[in-house]
Amino acid sequence: AVVSTQSTGEFVNQEIVTKHHENYMFLGCIKFINDVKRGPFAEHSNKLWNISAVKTWTKVNQGLIKMYKAEVLCKQPVIQHFRFGSLLPFDVQPPPPGLFRVPE
């Protein structure tokens, strides 16, 4: 069974989430939020609720990756403990010339 790719707003439908949460990681996350939080979804998870208005899943994917980069990978307290490996390599770049210049 495949969730319709026509509407991004389907993930706010509890029946869709319950039926497909084991097959789609995003819906599994929505199910977890629904299990933990109480009240209207639009109030406790406003950013996710706003995603339901995005027209295509490609745009949703791009937006979530952009948000992850800004809110996780670019935060020094978080990224300093991040384990890099083959899935997320860390290519060391040489420092720019003069960065560590000692004054005379």
N, C-alpha and C positions, 0 to 999 in steps of 0.2 A: 504494500500500500504506500502510495506516494502522496505527500501533502501537495495540494494544488499550488503551482507556482504563479498563479494569476494574481493572488492578493497577499501582500505582506501583512495585512491586518488580521490574518487568521490566527496568529499566535496569541492573541488576547482572548480567543474563544477557549474556554475551559475544556470543552469536549475534544477539540483538536489537540490540545496539550496532553490530556490524559491518554488519548489514543496513540499518539506518535512520540511521546517523550523518550522512549527507549531507542528510537531510530535516529533522532536528530538532537545533537548536543545542545543547540540553542533552545529547543523546546524542553529539554531536560533541565536547563538552567531556569527557564520560566516556571516549570513545575516546582522546582525547589523554592523559588521566590514565593509562589502561591502557597506552598505548604508552611513557610516560615512567617510570612507577613499576613496581616489582617487588614481588612478594609478595602476600599476601591483600588484597583491596580493603578489607575491613573494618578492617585495621590501618593502611594508609597514608592512607586517606580516610574516617576515622571519621564525620565530620559528614555526608558524602554517603551513607555506608552507612546511617546512622540515618534518612535521608529515605526509604529504601526501605520503612520501616515505616509511613509516613504513609498514611492511608486514601484521600485524594483528591488529584488533581493540582491542584485549586484551593488546597488547603492547602499543597501543596509550593510553588506559585507565590507565595503570600502569605509563606511562611516565607523563601524565597530573597530576595524583595524586602526584607523586614524586615532580613535579615542583611546585604544589600548596603548598605542605608542606614546601619546601625550600624557596619559594618566598613570602609566606603569613604567614603561621603558625609559622615559625621560626624567623620571623622579630619582634623584641620586640615592636617597635612603632606601628605596626599593631595589634599584638596579645593582647596588653594591653587593648584594647577597645573591644575585642571580647566577645560576650555573649555566655557563655557555658550553656547547657541545656541537655535535654534528648537525643537529636540527637548527640550532641558532648559533652559528659560528661568530667568533669575535676576532676580526682581523685587526691586528695592532698596526697603527699608522705611526710613522716617525713624527716627532714633534716638529712644528715649523721652525725654520732657522731663527735663532735669536730669542727663542722663548725662554730659555734658561741661562741667559747671558749674565755673567757675574760682573757687577760694576767694578771698575778699576779704581 
